[in-house]
């Protein structure tokens, strides 16, 4: 059954029999699809109906918090995500989305604290599914940008190393390590190695173009203190 058919199926069952809301995976999938296409009102309605019968589901609460973030309501997002963290402090996603919410509210210390808890709790899981691994790497990419913007370069390096431990050929993290070694560690040799690998991993990608630019700049300007504009990750 494809995603559109699943969404229609879930909606019909919800209207006929609200108790079906306890089939959480289908609800999560339908809500995720609606968030992606910015159907925030319908996604919120589905989540609230689900939570009216299962108000301690931290996955649903985290999705609702993320929904409010996407819709631009940071106050509601914070309320819901704090509730999720209180119900289950060990659930990682709530900490990530709460940290992101703090960062957007310019509460940097609180954001960094939540990100640390998020990674700590993720480390306690073994055998992540493909979907969980994709979410984790995407979250780490966002945390990377925040650390870089906050000039937390050692933490930035550590997160990229974390990604490369899971995915040795991740192009984004490979490129970012080149950035770290060039602009912070001033190690041109290591920077070149990572930039060169980033090019080799996917020669036609945007990261490869940026890595080639960095290599050309390094050759023309041996002094690493003259760093180019490393606008390396799309803004949140």
Secondary structure, DSSP 4 states (H G I P E B T S, - for coil): --HHHHHHHHHHHHHH-GGGGG-HHHHHHHHHHHHHTT-HHHHHHHHHHHHHH-TT-HHHHHHHHHHHHHHT-HHHHHHHHHHHHHH-TT-HHHHHHHHHHHHHTT-HHHHHHHHHHHHHHHHT--S--HHHHHHHHHHHHHHHHHHHHTT-HHHHHHHHHHHHHH-TT-HHHHHHHHHIIIIIS--HHHHHHHHHHHHHH-TTSHHHHHHHHHHHHHHH---TTS------S---
